[in-house]
Amino acid sequence: MEGYLKKWTNLFSRWQDRYFILNEEVLVYCDSQGGQIKGQVHLKVAALILVPEDPLRIIINTGITEIHLRASNINEKIDWINALKQAQDKCLSRQSEIKFEYKIQELLTDVWQTGAMFDETLSMLIPKLEKNSQIKEMADRLESIGKNLKTKITLCAQIVEEEKQKLSNLENGTVYESFIHQNSAQSVLREDQLNHQHQSQHGQSQIMSIIEIGQLIREHQPIKYNNIINNPAFQKIKFTNNPKRDRLPYRKDPNEKINVWYLCKELVGKDLGRFSVPIILNEPLSMLQRLAEQMEYSDSLEEADKIIGDSALRMCYIMGFSISPYSANIGRTKKPFNPILGETYEIQTNNCRFISEQVSHHPPISAGYAESKAFQFWAHTDVQTKFNGLCFQVNPVGLFNVILKSSNDHYQFNRCTTKVQNILWGQQYLDHMGQMKFVNLTTGDNGVLELIEKSGKSESEMRGYVKDKNGNEKYKLKGFWNDRLIAYDSQREIIVWKRHQLPQDSDWYYNFTEFAMQLNHLTIDMIKELPCTDCRLRPDQLAFENGWIDLASSEKHRLEEKQRARRKVMAAANQHHVPMFFEEMIDPKTNLKWYQYKGNYFQQQWKQVGQELLDLF
């Protein structure tokens, strides 16, 4: 069914015509017939509400927001109500079939565990039997039967696993209908199988379930094994070793609107670092990964390290590096996940390696460290976040540090204020404003970069300068934080930073850059090698990245409760959390708090203290 209905938009535009299309259990709408989809509603999780005072109105409550519609006459309203209810009834009729997925998973888990126990028992029994020459023939026969039985059980379990995956991926239709359409998809399946076989032969790709991967880490990494082997988010994914990806597994409608009026009462005036916001306001990255995004433009530090004899120009490149993360935030109005205390993240690029850890819960502080042949970088983010009813405001507190190894120059700088404007109506956008101050603690050079608040024709503009220790101006700077930064003196202009182009269709993937697209990418080898505290192993963030909102919300709540329980146990024992890879220090040059990397993470040094790793997920 499809047609025009009136939709309540906001206090200013009020009721507007929208074209609605009901397709199975999903109701989508556009500005006009044939236009771009502006939003959608999944009726499976929605309630239909009638308003006696307004007989033409229909309210659809999703549990997160309410959509108010009005028909042009009573007959049209009745037709829409009947169609919406029929769509919901079909959803309910399928739920009993979908529940079998969980029973199948329980049986599969028992099969794999029993098979592992059988294999272990057989491996212990055979050597003992072979020592007795009289029953050696029986031992050989038993071993042959055991291997054959294990092969057949494994094959059956794999087939059931594949069928379960088909069931879990059903979006429309019943199980019976999925088999009706299966024959028409056989040619596509065969092509996919041939592609996977070709990739495996060339060492490019290997596909494994979490059960298969779990058997490889079961003995040596029990915390990680227990956290992932029966987790519903991990069970729904087939993992590969593809090193890069050009998109996220779920396409999110960039025009989807969120009604946050119901949030106002709870959020106004509160520090969001102490408030568990709904998961729909998040993006599928954590604050630890957002800190790692600073490394996307680490080549600016490489270039600065190559400059000889001009410390002021080196600072210009440092300033370009400092503002580069702002360009990666264009269009990204969602909040990163708050890391759990003790959570970690690592990334290694072509020219540097980075480690971060959540070192404090209240206030929430993430500490990070990076190193390469050319530089050292460290920082911590003590972020204060406020909502005043019109915008979200983020005020960073911590200082960022860079040491260039060739010159031994030590730079420090602060971050500016960030606001998410037009929260309740209009087009949301990010604005960065305020002064960023830079100092070279080695030479005494200093600089200022001012990001100008959006007003009129001024948008994304920034300007600044670099002076030596005597106050003599060496360079002026100008540019736009969404494009480039140029340093110039009386003789020349130098582009010290330029923004990378966004990947294709990035607006459907939270406006992530190519670099950000890789930050939560999880491969088979990563599952095997990462410590159990790495945020790529967070099931709520993984589920959210795949578009499983309900599962992500329930997992997020579970992890928050697990974190609260751990804090209570520590408080009862009069214990305090001690970061594993960083330690709190006082900078002798500035007398400010900072977090020093202990040097005990890379080369998998964390495995030496594997039993001390925290059970976070």
KAUR-V449729 format. One record per residue. N is the residue number from 1. BURIAL is b if it has 16 or more other C-alpha atoms within 10 Angstrom, else e. D_FIRST is the distance of its C-alpha to the first C-alpha in Angstrom with 1 decimal. Layout:
BEGIN
N_BURIAL_D_FIRST, N_BURIAL_D_FIRST
END
This chain:
BEGIN
1_e_0.0, 2_e_3.8, 3_e_7.1, 4_b_10.6, 5_b_12.1, 6_b_15.8, 7_b_16.9, 8_b_20.5, 9_b_22.2, 10_e_25.9, 11_e_28.9, 12_e_29.6, 13_e_26.3, 14_e_24.7, 15_b_21.3, 16_e_19.6, 17_b_16.5, 18_b_14.1, 19_b_10.9, 20_b_8.3, 21_b_6.1, 22_b_5.3, 23_e_7.5, 24_b_9.6, 25_b_11.4, 26_b_11.2, 27_b_9.6, 28_b_11.0, 29_b_11.9, 30_b_14.2, 31_b_16.7, 32_e_15.3, 33_e_13.0, 34_e_14.5, 35_e_16.6, 36_e_17.8, 37_b_15.8, 38_b_17.6, 39_b_16.6, 40_b_14.6, 41_b_14.5, 42_e_15.2, 43_b_14.1, 44_b_17.0, 45_e_19.5, 46_b_17.9, 47_e_18.6, 48_b_16.7, 49_e_19.3, 50_e_19.5, 51_e_22.2, 52_e_24.4, 53_e_26.1, 54_e_22.9, 55_e_20.7, 56_b_17.8, 57_b_17.8, 58_b_15.8, 59_b_17.7, 60_b_16.6, 61_b_19.9, 62_b_20.2, 63_e_23.9, 64_e_24.7, 65_b_23.0, 66_b_21.0, 67_e_18.1, 68_b_18.2, 69_b_15.4, 70_b_15.8, 71_b_13.9, 72_e_15.7, 73_e_16.4, 74_e_16.5, 75_e_14.2, 76_e_11.3, 77_b_12.4, 78_e_12.6, 79_e_9.1, 80_b_8.0, 81_b_11.0, 82_e_10.5, 83_b_7.3, 84_b_9.3, 85_e_12.3, 86_e_11.3, 87_b_10.6, 88_b_14.0, 89_e_15.7, 90_b_15.1, 91_b_16.7, 92_e_19.6, 93_e_20.2, 94_e_20.8, 95_e_23.1, 96_e_26.0, 97_e_25.9, 98_b_25.9, 99_e_28.9, 100_e_31.0, 101_b_31.0, 102_e_33.4, 103_e_35.6, 104_e_35.8, 105_b_36.8, 106_e_39.6, 107_e_40.9, 108_b_40.9, 109_b_42.8, 110_e_45.3, 111_b_45.8, 112_b_46.4, 113_e_48.8, 114_e_50.6, 115_b_51.0, 116_e_52.5, 117_e_54.9, 118_e_55.9, 119_e_56.6, 120_e_58.6, 121_e_60.6, 122_e_61.3, 123_e_62.5, 124_e_65.0, 125_e_66.2, 126_b_66.9, 127_e_69.6, 128_e_71.4, 129_b_71.4, 130_e_72.6, 131_e_75.7, 132_e_76.9, 133_e_78.0, 134_e_78.0, 135_e_74.3, 136_b_73.2, 137_e_71.8, 138_e_69.7, 139_b_68.5, 140_e_67.4, 141_e_65.6, 142_b_63.9, 143_b_62.7, 144_e_61.4, 145_e_59.5, 146_b_58.1, 147_e_56.9, 148_e_55.3, 149_e_53.6, 150_b_52.3, 151_e_50.9, 152_e_49.1, 153_e_47.7, 154_e_46.6, 155_e_44.8, 156_e_43.0, 157_b_42.0, 158_b_40.7, 159_e_38.5, 160_b_37.1, 161_b_36.6, 162_e_34.6, 163_e_32.4, 164_b_32.0, 165_b_30.9, 166_e_28.2, 167_b_27.0, 168_b_27.1, 169_e_25.1, 170_e_22.1, 171_e_19.0, 172_e_16.4, 173_e_17.0, 174_b_20.2, 175_e_23.8, 176_e_23.9, 177_e_21.0, 178_e_22.8, 179_e_25.9, 180_e_24.0, 181_e_23.1, 182_e_26.5, 183_e_28.4, 184_e_26.4, 185_e_27.2, 186_e_30.9, 187_e_32.0, 188_e_30.4, 189_e_32.1, 190_e_35.4, 191_e_35.3, 192_e_34.7, 193_e_37.6, 194_e_39.8, 195_e_39.0, 196_b_39.8, 197_e_43.0, 198_e_44.1, 199_e_43.6, 200_e_45.5, 201_e_48.4, 202_e_48.7, 203_e_48.6, 204_e_45.4, 205_b_43.1, 206_b_43.2, 207_e_40.4, 208_b_41.2, 209_b_39.6, 210_b_40.8, 211_b_42.7, 212_e_44.7, 213_b_45.4, 214_b_46.4, 215_e_49.1, 216_e_50.8, 217_b_51.1, 218_e_51.6, 219_e_55.3, 220_e_55.9, 221_b_53.1, 222_e_52.3, 223_b_50.5, 224_b_48.0, 225_b_47.6, 226_e_46.9, 227_b_44.4, 228_b_42.2, 229_b_42.7, 230_b_40.5, 231_e_38.3, 232_e_34.5, 233_b_33.9, 234_b_36.6, 235_b_35.8, 236_b_32.3, 237_b_33.8, 238_e_35.9, 239_b_38.6, 240_b_40.5, 241_b_43.4, 242_b_41.8, 243_e_43.8, 244_e_41.2, 245_e_37.5, 246_e_35.7, 247_b_32.5, 248_b_31.4, 249_e_29.6, 250_e_26.4, 251_b_24.7, 252_b_24.0, 253_e_21.8, 254_b_24.6, 255_e_22.4, 256_e_21.4, 257_e_22.8, 258_e_24.6, 259_b_25.3, 260_e_29.0, 261_e_30.0, 262_e_30.4, 263_e_32.8, 264_e_35.2, 265_e_37.2, 266_e_38.0, 267_b_38.6, 268_b_40.5, 269_e_44.1, 270_e_43.8, 271_b_44.9, 272_b_41.8, 273_b_44.3, 274_e_44.8, 275_e_41.2, 276_e_38.6, 277_b_35.6, 278_e_32.0, 279_b_31.4, 280_e_28.4, 281_e_31.1, 282_b_32.9, 283_b_33.1, 284_b_34.0, 285_b_37.7, 286_b_40.6, 287_b_43.3, 288_b_45.7, 289_b_43.6, 290_b_43.2, 291_b_47.0, 292_b_47.2, 293_b_45.2, 294_b_48.5, 295_b_49.7, 296_b_47.3, 297_b_50.0, 298_b_53.1, 299_b_54.4, 300_b_55.4, 301_b_57.8, 302_b_59.1, 303_e_59.8, 304_b_61.5, 305_b_63.7, 306_e_65.0, 307_e_66.3, 308_e_70.1, 309_e_72.2, 310_e_69.5, 311_b_68.2, 312_b_66.4, 313_b_64.3, 314_b_63.5, 315_b_62.1, 316_b_59.9, 317_b_58.2, 318_b_57.9, 319_b_56.2, 320_b_53.7, 321_b_53.0, 322_b_52.6, 323_b_49.8, 324_b_47.9, 325_b_45.5, 326_b_44.2, 327_b_42.8, 328_b_40.9, 329_b_39.2, 330_b_37.5, 331_b_33.8, 332_b_34.5, 333_b_33.9, 334_b_33.4, 335_b_36.3, 336_b_38.0, 337_b_38.5, 338_b_41.8, 339_b_44.1, 340_b_45.7, 341_b_49.5, 342_b_51.2, 343_b_48.1, 344_b_49.1, 345_b_47.8, 346_b_49.5, 347_b_48.9, 348_e_51.3, 349_e_50.9, 350_e_53.1, 351_e_55.6, 352_b_55.3, 353_b_54.3, 354_b_52.7, 355_b_52.7, 356_b_51.2, 357_b_51.4, 358_b_50.2, 359_b_53.6, 360_b_52.8, 361_b_50.2, 362_e_51.2, 363_e_51.3, 364_b_48.9, 365_b_51.0, 366_b_50.2, 367_b_53.3, 368_b_53.2, 369_b_55.8, 370_b_55.9, 371_b_58.7, 372_b_59.6, 373_e_62.8, 374_b_62.5, 375_b_61.3, 376_b_60.7, 377_b_57.8, 378_b_57.2, 379_b_55.2, 380_b_53.7, 381_b_50.8, 382_b_51.4, 383_b_48.3, 384_b_47.8, 385_b_44.2, 386_b_43.4, 387_b_40.5, 388_e_41.5, 389_b_38.3, 390_e_37.7, 391_b_38.3, 392_b_39.3, 393_b_42.9, 394_b_44.6, 395_b_48.4, 396_b_50.0, 397_b_53.5, 398_b_54.9, 399_b_57.0, 400_b_56.3, 401_b_59.3, 402_b_60.2, 403_b_63.5, 404_b_64.3, 405_b_66.6, 406_e_68.7, 407_b_69.8, 408_e_69.2, 409_b_67.5, 410_b_65.6, 411_b_62.8, 412_b_61.0, 413_b_58.1, 414_b_55.5, 415_b_51.8, 416_b_50.4, 417_b_47.9, 418_b_44.1, 419_b_41.5, 420_b_37.7, 421_b_36.9, 422_e_34.0, 423_b_32.8, 424_b_31.0, 425_b_29.7, 426_e_30.0, 427_e_30.2, 428_e_32.0, 429_b_35.1, 430_b_38.3, 431_b_41.7, 432_b_45.1, 433_b_48.2, 434_e_51.8, 435_b_54.9, 436_b_55.4, 437_b_59.1, 438_b_60.8, 439_b_64.2, 440_b_66.2, 441_e_68.4, 442_e_70.7, 443_e_71.6, 444_b_70.7, 445_b_68.3, 446_b_65.5, 447_b_62.4, 448_b_59.6, 449_b_56.1, 450_b_54.2, 451_b_50.4, 452_b_49.6, 453_b_46.9, 454_e_44.2, 455_e_45.0, 456_e_44.6, 457_e_45.4, 458_e_46.6, 459_b_44.1, 460_b_44.9, 461_b_48.5, 462_b_51.5, 463_b_55.2, 464_b_58.3, 465_b_61.7, 466_b_64.1, 467_b_67.7, 468_b_70.6, 469_e_72.5, 470_e_74.7, 471_e_71.9, 472_e_72.0, 473_b_68.7, 474_b_68.0, 475_b_64.5, 476_b_61.8, 477_b_58.2, 478_b_55.1, 479_b_51.5, 480_b_47.9, 481_b_46.6, 482_b_43.4, 483_e_45.6, 484_b_49.4, 485_b_52.7, 486_b_55.8, 487_b_59.4, 488_b_62.1, 489_e_65.8, 490_e_68.1, 491_e_68.1, 492_e_64.7, 493_e_61.0, 494_e_59.5, 495_b_55.8, 496_b_56.0, 497_b_52.3, 498_b_49.2, 499_b_45.6, 500_b_44.0, 501_e_40.9, 502_e_37.6, 503_b_36.0, 504_e_33.0, 505_e_29.6, 506_b_31.5, 507_b_29.1, 508_b_26.6, 509_b_29.6, 510_b_30.8, 511_b_32.8, 512_b_35.4, 513_b_38.3, 514_b_39.3, 515_b_42.0, 516_b_39.7, 517_b_37.3, 518_b_40.2, 519_b_41.3, 520_b_39.2, 521_b_39.2, 522_b_40.6, 523_b_42.3, 524_b_44.2, 525_e_47.5, 526_e_46.4, 527_b_45.5, 528_b_48.9, 529_e_50.9, 530_b_49.4, 531_b_50.9, 532_b_48.7, 533_b_48.4, 534_b_46.6, 535_b_43.3, 536_b_41.5, 537_b_42.0, 538_b_40.1, 539_b_37.2, 540_b_35.2, 541_b_35.4, 542_b_34.7, 543_b_31.6, 544_b_30.3, 545_b_31.0, 546_b_28.8, 547_b_25.9, 548_e_26.5, 549_b_26.4, 550_e_26.9, 551_b_29.7, 552_b_31.2, 553_b_31.4, 554_e_33.0, 555_b_35.5, 556_b_36.3, 557_e_37.1, 558_e_39.2, 559_b_41.2, 560_b_41.9, 561_e_43.2, 562_e_45.3, 563_b_46.7, 564_e_47.6, 565_e_49.3, 566_e_51.4, 567_b_52.5, 568_e_53.6, 569_e_55.6, 570_e_57.3, 571_e_58.0, 572_e_59.6, 573_e_61.8, 574_e_62.6, 575_e_61.2, 576_e_59.7, 577_e_57.4, 578_e_59.2, 579_b_57.3, 580_b_57.9, 581_b_58.0, 582_b_58.9, 583_e_61.5, 584_e_61.8, 585_e_64.7, 586_e_66.2, 587_e_66.5, 588_e_70.2, 589_e_69.6, 590_e_67.1, 591_e_67.7, 592_e_63.9, 593_e_62.0, 594_b_60.5, 595_b_59.5, 596_b_61.6, 597_b_60.3, 598_e_62.6, 599_e_62.5, 600_e_61.4, 601_b_58.0, 602_e_58.0, 603_e_59.3, 604_e_57.5, 605_e_60.4, 606_b_58.0, 607_b_58.5, 608_e_62.0, 609_e_60.8, 610_b_57.8, 611_e_58.6, 612_e_58.4, 613_b_54.9, 614_b_52.6, 615_b_49.9, 616_b_47.1, 617_b_43.9
END
